[in-house]
Amino acid sequence: GEYRFTRPMTASQVFDQIAHGKVNHYRFTIPEGLTRFEIADLLASQDLAERDSFLAVTERSEWVGDLAPKASSLEGFLFPDTYYFTRDTTAIELGEMMVDQFRRVFREIAPERLPGWTPQDVVTLASLIEKETGARSERRLVSSVFHNRLRQNILLQCDPTVIYGLILENRFRGMIYRSDLRDEHPYNTYVHPGLPPGPIANPGREALEAAVYPDQTDYIFFVAHPTEYGRHVFSKTVRAHERAVAEYRRSRKQN
Protein backbone atom coordinates (compact mmCIF):
# COMPACT_ATOMS: atom_id res chain seq x y z
CA GLY A 1 0.00 0.00 0.00
CA GLU A 2 0.83 3.67 0.02
CA TYR A 3 1.88 5.26 3.32
CA ARG A 4 2.23 8.90 4.29
CA PHE A 5 4.67 10.12 6.91
CA THR A 6 4.24 13.77 7.89
CA ARG A 7 6.80 14.00 10.68
CA PRO A 8 10.14 12.43 11.67
CA MET A 9 9.57 8.90 13.01
CA THR A 10 11.69 6.16 14.45
CA ALA A 11 12.17 2.90 12.57
CA SER A 12 9.91 1.24 15.13
CA GLN A 13 7.11 3.76 14.55
CA VAL A 14 7.40 3.37 10.78
CA PHE A 15 7.30 -0.42 11.14
CA ASP A 16 4.24 -0.19 13.41
CA GLN A 17 2.32 1.94 10.89
CA ILE A 18 3.10 -0.45 8.03
CA ALA A 19 2.46 -3.57 10.11
CA HIS A 20 -1.00 -2.28 11.03
CA GLY A 21 -1.80 -1.40 7.43
CA LYS A 22 -2.44 2.29 8.13
CA VAL A 23 -2.37 3.16 4.44
CA ASN A 24 -2.94 6.64 3.09
CA HIS A 25 -6.54 7.49 2.17
CA TYR A 26 -7.55 10.13 -0.35
CA ARG A 27 -10.56 12.37 0.27
CA PHE A 28 -12.72 13.13 -2.77
CA THR A 29 -15.87 15.27 -2.68
CA ILE A 30 -18.47 15.34 -5.46
CA PRO A 31 -20.62 18.51 -5.31
CA GLU A 32 -24.33 18.17 -6.06
CA GLY A 33 -25.36 18.67 -9.66
CA LEU A 34 -22.22 17.57 -11.50
CA THR A 35 -22.57 15.46 -14.63
CA ARG A 36 -20.61 12.23 -15.03
CA PHE A 37 -18.30 14.10 -17.41
CA GLU A 38 -17.56 16.73 -14.75
CA ILE A 39 -16.93 14.06 -12.11
CA ALA A 40 -14.47 12.37 -14.48
CA ASP A 41 -12.72 15.71 -15.04
CA LEU A 42 -12.53 16.30 -11.29
CA LEU A 43 -11.03 12.88 -10.61
CA ALA A 44 -8.46 13.38 -13.38
CA SER A 45 -7.54 16.87 -12.15
CA GLN A 46 -6.71 15.41 -8.74
CA ASP A 47 -4.80 12.51 -10.31
CA LEU A 48 -7.18 10.01 -8.70
CA ALA A 49 -8.39 8.26 -11.86
CA GLU A 50 -7.99 8.50 -15.62
CA ARG A 51 -10.85 10.42 -17.20
CA ASP A 52 -11.57 7.91 -19.96
CA SER A 53 -11.38 4.95 -17.57
CA PHE A 54 -13.95 6.47 -15.25
CA LEU A 55 -16.23 7.51 -18.12
CA ALA A 56 -16.13 3.93 -19.39
CA VAL A 57 -17.34 2.81 -15.97
CA THR A 58 -20.23 5.29 -16.10
CA GLU A 59 -21.48 3.51 -19.21
CA ARG A 60 -22.31 0.42 -17.12
CA SER A 61 -26.04 1.12 -16.98
CA GLU A 62 -26.71 -2.52 -16.08
CA TRP A 63 -25.61 -1.67 -12.52
CA VAL A 64 -28.91 0.17 -12.09
CA GLY A 65 -30.97 -2.03 -14.38
CA ASP A 66 -33.44 -2.79 -11.56
CA LEU A 67 -34.07 0.93 -11.00
CA ALA A 68 -33.74 2.27 -14.52
CA PRO A 69 -33.98 -0.49 -17.17
CA LYS A 70 -33.98 2.13 -19.94
CA ALA A 71 -30.92 4.00 -18.65
CA SER A 72 -28.08 4.44 -21.14
CA SER A 73 -25.51 5.37 -18.47
CA LEU A 74 -25.06 5.86 -14.72
CA GLU A 75 -25.87 9.58 -15.00
CA GLY A 76 -27.98 10.49 -11.99
CA PHE A 77 -26.89 7.49 -9.93
CA LEU A 78 -23.35 8.65 -8.97
CA PHE A 79 -24.26 10.07 -5.60
CA PRO A 80 -22.69 13.43 -4.63
CA ASP A 81 -20.83 12.85 -1.37
CA THR A 82 -17.36 12.70 0.18
CA TYR A 83 -15.51 9.45 -0.42
CA TYR A 84 -12.29 8.04 1.04
CA PHE A 85 -10.20 5.53 -0.85
CA THR A 86 -6.65 4.31 -1.32
CA ARG A 87 -4.29 4.77 -4.24
CA ASP A 88 -4.98 1.26 -5.57
CA THR A 89 -8.76 1.81 -5.73
CA THR A 90 -9.85 1.20 -9.33
CA ALA A 91 -12.26 3.26 -11.43
CA ILE A 92 -14.72 0.38 -11.22
CA GLU A 93 -14.55 0.41 -7.42
CA LEU A 94 -15.06 4.19 -7.38
CA GLY A 95 -18.17 3.84 -9.52
CA GLU A 96 -19.49 1.06 -7.29
CA MET A 97 -19.00 3.21 -4.19
CA MET A 98 -21.02 6.06 -5.72
CA VAL A 99 -23.86 3.83 -6.93
CA ASP A 100 -24.02 1.97 -3.60
CA GLN A 101 -24.29 5.28 -1.75
CA PHE A 102 -27.06 6.38 -4.13
CA ARG A 103 -29.01 3.21 -3.35
CA ARG A 104 -28.69 3.73 0.41
CA VAL A 105 -29.96 7.30 0.22
CA PHE A 106 -32.68 6.58 -2.35
CA ARG A 107 -34.22 3.84 -0.19
CA GLU A 108 -34.56 6.31 2.68
CA ILE A 109 -36.48 8.84 0.57
CA ALA A 110 -39.39 6.47 -0.08
CA PRO A 111 -39.85 7.19 -3.81
CA GLU A 112 -42.96 4.98 -3.78
CA ARG A 113 -44.74 8.06 -2.45
CA LEU A 114 -45.13 9.03 -6.12
CA PRO A 115 -47.44 6.36 -7.54
CA GLY A 116 -47.00 5.84 -11.26
CA TRP A 117 -43.47 7.21 -11.20
CA THR A 118 -40.49 4.96 -11.86
CA PRO A 119 -37.23 5.42 -9.90
CA GLN A 120 -35.69 6.79 -13.11
CA ASP A 121 -38.49 9.38 -13.33
CA VAL A 122 -37.78 10.52 -9.78
CA VAL A 123 -34.02 10.78 -10.35
CA THR A 124 -34.57 12.60 -13.65
CA LEU A 125 -36.85 15.19 -12.06
CA ALA A 126 -34.42 15.58 -9.14
CA SER A 127 -31.60 16.29 -11.59
CA LEU A 128 -33.65 19.09 -13.19
CA ILE A 129 -34.36 20.59 -9.77
CA GLU A 130 -30.67 20.37 -8.84
CA LYS A 131 -29.59 22.19 -12.00
CA GLU A 132 -32.28 24.87 -11.80
CA THR A 133 -31.57 26.20 -8.32
CA GLY A 134 -28.75 26.25 -5.83
CA ALA A 135 -30.98 27.71 -3.10
CA ARG A 136 -32.00 25.05 -0.59
CA SER A 137 -35.22 26.88 0.26
CA GLU A 138 -36.34 26.87 -3.39
CA ARG A 139 -35.93 23.21 -4.33
CA ARG A 140 -39.44 22.15 -3.36
CA LEU A 141 -40.90 25.26 -5.00
CA VAL A 142 -39.12 24.43 -8.27
CA SER A 143 -40.35 20.86 -7.89
CA SER A 144 -43.92 22.11 -7.51
CA VAL A 145 -43.63 24.04 -10.79
CA PHE A 146 -42.43 20.95 -12.64
CA HIS A 147 -45.11 18.75 -11.05
CA ASN A 148 -47.79 21.28 -11.98
CA ARG A 149 -46.57 21.50 -15.56
CA LEU A 150 -46.41 17.72 -15.94
CA ARG A 151 -49.90 17.37 -14.50
CA GLN A 152 -51.29 20.01 -16.88
CA ASN A 153 -49.34 18.72 -19.92
CA ILE A 154 -47.33 21.96 -20.21
CA LEU A 155 -43.84 21.78 -21.69
CA LEU A 156 -41.21 21.89 -18.92
CA GLN A 157 -39.04 24.36 -20.88
CA CYS A 158 -35.99 23.64 -18.73
CA ASP A 159 -32.79 25.22 -20.07
CA PRO A 160 -30.38 22.73 -18.41
CA THR A 161 -31.97 19.85 -20.33
CA VAL A 162 -31.27 21.68 -23.59
CA ILE A 163 -27.65 22.20 -22.57
CA TYR A 164 -27.19 18.55 -21.56
CA GLY A 165 -28.53 17.24 -24.84
CA LEU A 166 -26.15 19.49 -26.76
CA ILE A 167 -23.23 18.38 -24.56
CA LEU A 168 -24.01 14.73 -25.34
CA GLU A 169 -23.72 15.54 -29.04
CA ASN A 170 -20.68 17.80 -28.52
CA ARG A 171 -22.61 20.80 -29.88
CA PHE A 172 -22.90 23.09 -26.85
CA ARG A 173 -21.46 26.54 -27.63
CA GLY A 174 -21.11 27.85 -24.10
CA MET A 175 -24.53 29.51 -23.95
CA ILE A 176 -28.06 28.86 -25.21
CA TYR A 177 -29.12 30.41 -28.51
CA ARG A 178 -32.67 30.74 -29.83
CA SER A 179 -31.92 28.06 -32.40
CA ASP A 180 -31.00 25.67 -29.56
CA LEU A 181 -34.51 25.99 -28.14
CA ARG A 182 -35.90 24.68 -31.43
CA ASP A 183 -33.39 21.83 -31.70
CA GLU A 184 -35.07 18.43 -32.01
CA HIS A 185 -32.65 16.46 -29.79
CA PRO A 186 -34.47 14.22 -27.25
CA TYR A 187 -33.47 16.28 -24.20
CA ASN A 188 -35.02 19.51 -25.47
CA THR A 189 -37.96 20.11 -23.12
CA TYR A 190 -38.96 23.16 -25.19
CA VAL A 191 -39.87 20.75 -27.99
CA HIS A 192 -40.74 17.42 -26.35
CA PRO A 193 -43.39 17.09 -23.62
CA GLY A 194 -42.78 15.37 -20.31
CA LEU A 195 -39.51 14.49 -18.68
CA PRO A 196 -36.32 14.10 -20.74
CA PRO A 197 -35.09 10.54 -21.48
CA GLY A 198 -32.97 10.41 -18.32
CA PRO A 199 -31.15 12.41 -15.64
CA ILE A 200 -29.05 15.38 -16.75
CA ALA A 201 -26.81 15.46 -13.65
CA ASN A 202 -26.29 13.70 -10.33
CA PRO A 203 -28.70 15.09 -7.73
CA GLY A 204 -28.10 15.17 -3.98
CA ARG A 205 -30.41 14.10 -1.18
CA GLU A 206 -32.31 17.41 -0.93
CA ALA A 207 -33.10 17.48 -4.64
CA LEU A 208 -34.28 13.85 -4.50
CA GLU A 209 -36.47 14.67 -1.52
CA ALA A 210 -37.85 17.73 -3.30
CA ALA A 211 -38.79 15.60 -6.31
CA VAL A 212 -40.81 13.25 -4.09
CA TYR A 213 -42.18 15.87 -1.68
CA PRO A 214 -42.88 19.08 -3.67
CA ASP A 215 -44.49 22.11 -2.09
CA GLN A 216 -48.18 22.38 -2.87
CA THR A 217 -48.51 25.53 -4.98
CA ASP A 218 -50.24 26.88 -8.09
CA TYR A 219 -46.98 28.15 -9.58
CA ILE A 220 -46.39 27.44 -13.27
CA PHE A 221 -43.43 29.72 -14.00
CA PHE A 222 -40.18 30.90 -12.48
CA VAL A 223 -37.39 33.18 -13.63
CA ALA A 224 -34.11 34.36 -12.10
CA HIS A 225 -34.52 36.99 -9.39
CA PRO A 226 -33.44 40.46 -10.63
CA THR A 227 -31.26 41.24 -7.58
CA GLU A 228 -30.80 38.10 -5.48
CA TYR A 229 -28.26 35.90 -7.25
CA GLY A 230 -29.17 32.22 -7.34
CA ARG A 231 -32.80 32.80 -6.41
CA HIS A 232 -36.00 32.99 -8.49
CA VAL A 233 -39.34 34.73 -8.79
CA PHE A 234 -42.31 32.32 -9.01
CA SER A 235 -45.55 33.13 -10.82
CA LYS A 236 -49.00 31.60 -11.27
CA THR A 237 -50.00 33.41 -14.49
CA VAL A 238 -48.43 34.33 -17.81
CA ARG A 239 -48.95 38.04 -17.13
CA ALA A 240 -47.17 37.89 -13.76
CA HIS A 241 -44.35 35.86 -15.28
CA GLU A 242 -43.89 38.33 -18.12
CA ARG A 243 -43.58 41.16 -15.59
CA ALA A 244 -40.96 39.17 -13.66
CA VAL A 245 -39.03 38.46 -16.86
CA ALA A 246 -39.12 42.14 -17.86
CA GLU A 247 -37.83 43.13 -14.42
CA TYR A 248 -35.01 40.60 -14.65
CA ARG A 249 -33.99 41.84 -18.12
CA ARG A 250 -34.08 45.46 -16.94
CA SER A 251 -31.85 44.65 -14.00
CA ARG A 252 -29.44 42.66 -16.16
CA LYS A 253 -29.19 45.50 -18.68
CA GLN A 254 -28.48 48.04 -15.95
CA ASN A 255 -25.76 45.89 -14.43
WODA-V263232 format. One record per pair of residues at least 24 apart in sequence whose ideal C-beta (glycine too) atoms are under 7 Angstrom apart, sorted by the first residue. I is the first residue (numbers start at 1). J is the second residue. D is the distance in Angstrom with one decimal. If there is no record, write none. Layout:
# WODA-V263232
I:J:D
I:J:D
This chain:
# WODA-V263232
1:86:6.3
2:86:6.6
2:87:4.3
23:86:5.3
24:86:6.9
24:87:6.9
25:84:4.6
25:85:6.5
25:86:6.0
26:84:6.9
26:85:5.9
27:82:6.4
27:84:5.7
28:83:5.0
29:82:4.5
30:80:4.4
30:81:6.2
31:80:6.0
32:80:4.4
32:130:5.7
32:203:6.5
32:204:3.6
32:207:6.7
33:130:4.4
33:131:5.7
33:201:4.9
33:203:7.0
34:80:6.9
34:201:6.4
34:202:5.9
35:75:6.6
35:201:5.2
36:73:6.5
36:74:6.5
36:75:5.1
36:78:6.0
39:78:6.0
49:91:4.9
49:94:6.1
53:91:4.3
54:91:4.6
54:94:6.7
57:91:4.9
57:92:5.5
57:95:4.0
58:95:6.6
60:95:7.0
63:99:5.4
64:99:6.6
67:119:4.1
67:120:6.5
68:119:6.2
68:120:3.7
70:120:6.6
71:120:6.2
71:198:5.8
72:198:6.6
74:99:6.4
75:198:6.2
75:199:4.9
75:202:7.0
76:123:4.3
76:124:6.7
76:127:5.4
76:198:6.6
76:199:2.7
76:202:5.8
76:203:6.9
77:102:4.8
77:123:6.8
78:102:7.0
78:202:4.7
79:105:6.1
79:202:6.7
80:202:5.6
80:204:4.7
105:205:5.4
105:208:7.0
106:208:6.7
109:208:5.2
109:209:5.7
109:212:5.7
110:212:6.9
111:212:5.7
113:212:5.3
114:212:5.8
120:198:6.5
121:195:6.1
122:208:6.9
122:211:5.2
122:212:6.3
123:199:5.1
123:203:6.8
124:195:5.0
124:196:6.4
124:198:5.8
124:199:4.9
125:195:6.3
125:211:4.3
126:203:3.8
126:207:4.4
126:208:4.5
126:210:7.0
126:211:4.1
127:199:3.9
127:200:4.9
127:201:4.6
127:203:4.9
128:158:5.3
128:160:6.6
128:161:6.7
128:200:6.7
129:203:6.9
129:207:4.7
129:210:5.3
129:211:6.1
130:201:5.7
130:203:4.1
130:204:6.7
130:207:4.0
131:160:3.7
131:200:6.3
131:201:5.4
132:158:6.7
132:160:6.5
133:232:6.4
134:230:5.0
135:230:5.5
135:231:5.3
136:206:6.2
138:231:6.5
138:232:6.1
139:206:5.7
139:207:5.8
139:210:3.8
140:210:4.6
140:213:6.7
140:214:5.4
140:215:4.3
141:215:5.4
141:217:6.7
141:219:6.8
141:234:5.9
142:222:6.6
143:210:4.3
143:211:5.7
143:214:3.7
144:214:4.3
144:215:4.5
144:216:6.7
144:217:4.4
144:219:5.9
145:219:5.0
145:220:6.4
145:222:5.7
145:234:6.9
147:214:4.9
148:219:6.6
148:220:5.7
149:220:6.4
150:194:6.7
153:193:6.5
154:220:6.8
155:189:6.1
155:190:6.2
155:193:5.9
156:189:4.1
157:189:5.9
157:190:5.2
158:189:4.8
160:200:5.8
161:187:4.7
161:188:6.8
161:189:4.6
161:196:4.7
161:200:5.5
162:187:6.8
162:188:5.3
162:190:6.6
164:200:3.9
223:248:5.5
224:248:5.5
226:251:3.6
227:251:6.3
